[in-house]
Amino acid sequence: MQEKNPIQSAERIFSVLELITQKGQLGVMEISTTLNLNKSTVHRLLASLISMGYVRQDPASGKYTLTFKLLSLAEAFRSKIDVVSIAHPYLEQIMEKSKETVHLVQWEGSEVVYIDKVESNSSSVRMVSRIGLRQPMYCTAVGKVILSSISEDEVRKIWEESNIKKLTKNTIVDFEVLLNELELIRKRGYAVDNEENEIGVRCMAVYIKDYRGKAVNAFSISAPVNRMTDERIEEMASFILGMKTELSRALGYRS
């Protein structure tokens, strides 16, 4: 006997999948009790999942567990994820809110690569940045915020692989100073570039987590120093932290 309501049937079959994913091997009674479903209904749902290759029954215990088909499906989906196309509408929202230029970067080795840019539509000042530009991590807000997400050993390795230069009078060129800066970033949730890479420009940035919980990408708001004041940064902080959460979820991150 098939389920009369196809939507209800779909909800139930996904409930079973999610429960087994969370709990591991489960018997029919455990699934029935947890989901408040009849045993006969659970048997039908499991039979369907077995026939589709998503669940198998352990011959020794008689309990049910997932196969690797879901993992294969997830990996196939992840391989098709285009970070730029997913992130771009969010970058546009951030630009509209801030009225400043917004950048999206990706971490590669000891550098970040600019992979998208939304120019301010209300500012006469144009940033010299461009898509494809590579920048060091130690002297950029986007780089520092990504560094704040990894271990001290990893940070040290990137530091040693970088060509540390004092690009401006504010550039951090002492490793211990950088570590202190990263601790501050962790506490407040965002990084600030205080004219460390380019005189006259300040940036604030947050990292974005992917489905693995890794901070491979970050976005920043860049503006001339006269507009990116400390007060403005504080005003924008809660907004960009909220956008960080939304964009991370869009990329598959679940806390």
N, C-alpha and C positions, 0 to 999 in steps of 0.2 A: 504494500500500500504506500503510495507516494504522498509526500507532504502536499496539502491542498494549497497552501499559501507559499508561493515561490520566494517571496521576500523573507518570510519567517524561516523557511528552510535554509536560505543563504545565511541568515543571521546565526542560526544554530550551528551550521557546519563550520563557520568561521569562529564561533565561540569554542567549539571543540578543538580546532587547530590552535587557537591562542592559549587555551588551557594546557594542552599537551606541551606547547612551546615553553610555557612558564614552569610547569611542574615536572616535566620529564615523563617517564613511563607511568601510565595510569590504567586502571582496570575499568570495566564498564560501570560498576557500582560507584566508584569514586567520581567518574565523570557525571553520572546520573545525579548523584547527591549534590555535587558542587554547582551544577548548572540547573538543577531542579527540573530535570527532564525524565520522562519514562525510560526504562531500560530498553524497551523495544525501539524507541526513537533513537537512542544512543547507538544501538546495534546497527540501525539503518544508516545513520550518519557515518559511522566507522566503516561500514561496508562500502559506501560511496567513496570515502577517502582512500581506502585500500585499492579500490578498482582504478582510481585516478593516480595512484602511485605516491600519495603524500604521506600515508601512514602505513605501518606494518605491525603485525602482531608478533610478539616474542613467543616462540614455540614453548619455551621452558616455563615462563611465568604466566603466559596468557594475557599479559598486559600490552598496551598499545603505545607506540612511540613514533616519532616523525622519521621519515626517510630524508635523504639529502636533496630531494627534488625542490623543496622550498628554498634551500640555500642556493641551488643552481638558478632558480627563478630570480632570486634577489640579486645574485651576482650579474645575471644577464641585464637586469634593470639598471644596476649601478654603473655598468659599463657604458650605458647610454646616457647617463646624466650629463647634462651640459650646464656647468655651474653658471656661466655667463647668462644664458637665456633664462635661467631660474632667478638669478640675482638682479638682473637689469631692472625689472619693474620696481623692486625695492630701492635700488639706487635712485631711481627717478623720484620716488616718494621722499627720500632723504634730501635730495636736492631741492624739491619743492618746499619742504619744511625749513631747511637751512638757508636757502637761496645762495648756496655756495657749491663749488665743484666737488664732486664725489668720485672716489677711485675704488676699484676692486683689484686686489692683488692676489697672487698665488706664490706660496713659498717653494723655492727651488734651490736646494743646496744651502749656501750661505747668503743668498739674495732673495729679494721678492721681485716678481715680475708683474707689471701692470697689465691686467687682462681686460679691463673695461673702465670707461670714464664717462661721466655725465657732467657736462659743462654747465655752469650756472647760466640760466637764461635771463637773469636780472642784474648781472654784474658786468662792468666794462673791463674788469681785470681778467685776463686769460692765463691759466696755468701753463707752464712750459712742458708739463708732463705729457706723455703720449703712450698709447697702448703698445706694449712690447718693450717699454723702458725697463731696465734692470737697475735696482738700487740695493745698497748694502742694508743689512737688517739693523745694525747697531745704531744708526743715525736717522732712522725713519720711524714715525709713529706706527705704521703698519708692521714694520719689521720688529720693533720692540714689543708690540702687543702679542705677536706670535711667539717671540722668545719667552714671554711671561708664562706661556702655556706648557713649556717643556722643562726638563730637569736641568740642574746646574751643570752637570757633566755635558749634556747636549749643547747648552749655551756656550760652554767653554770651547767645545770643538768648533762651533761656528765662528766664535771669536778668533780662534787660532787660524782658521781658514780664510778670514777676512783681511783685507788690506786696510788696516786701521789708520785713518788719516783725519786730521783736524780740519774738516771742511769749512767750519765757521768757528767763531770764538766759543760757541755753545756746544760743539760736538763732544760727545762723551768718548774719551780715549783711554780711560782707566777701567779695567775690568771690574774692580770692586765697586766703583761708582755705578757701573751698569747694573750689577747685581742689586744694589740698593734701589735703583730706578725700577727694576723689574718687580721687586717686592711691593713698591708703591702702586704699580700698575695692577698687580693682583688684588690689592686691597680695594681700589676704587673701580676696577673693571674696565678701564680704558687707558690708552696711552696718549701722550701729547708730545709732539715734535716742536720744541721751543727754538725754532730757527737753527736746528742742529744740522740740517742738510742744505738749507738755502736761506740766506738772509732775507728778511721781509715776509716770510711765509711761515705760518703755524698750521699744524694739523692735529686733529684728534682722531683716534682709531680704535676699533674693537675687532677682535677676531671672530670668525664664524666656525662653528663646529660642524663636521660632516657626520654621516651615518655611523662612523666608527668612534665618534667623540674626539676626533683629531682636529686641531686648528691649522688647517692647510691654507685657508683663505682669510683675508681681512678686508674691511672697507674703511675708508677715511673721509673726513670732511676737511678740505684745505681752503685757506683764506689768507688774505693779507693780515699782518699783525694788528693793524688798526681796527679790524673787524673781529678777529679771533682773539678777543680779550679773555682774561680769566673768568670774568663774569659770564661771558657768552658760552664759554666751555661748560661752566657749571649748569647753565640753563639748558644746554643741549644734551647733557650727560644721560638723564633718564630716558630721553627719546631714543638716542642711539643704542642704549643698552636694551631697550624694548625691541628695536629693529634687529639687533643681534639675535635675540631669542626667536623672533619670527622667522628670520632667514635661516637660522640653524635648523629649525623644524622643517622648513621647506626643503632643505638639503638632506633630510632624513634623520636628523639627530633626535634622540629621545633620552631625556635625563633619567 
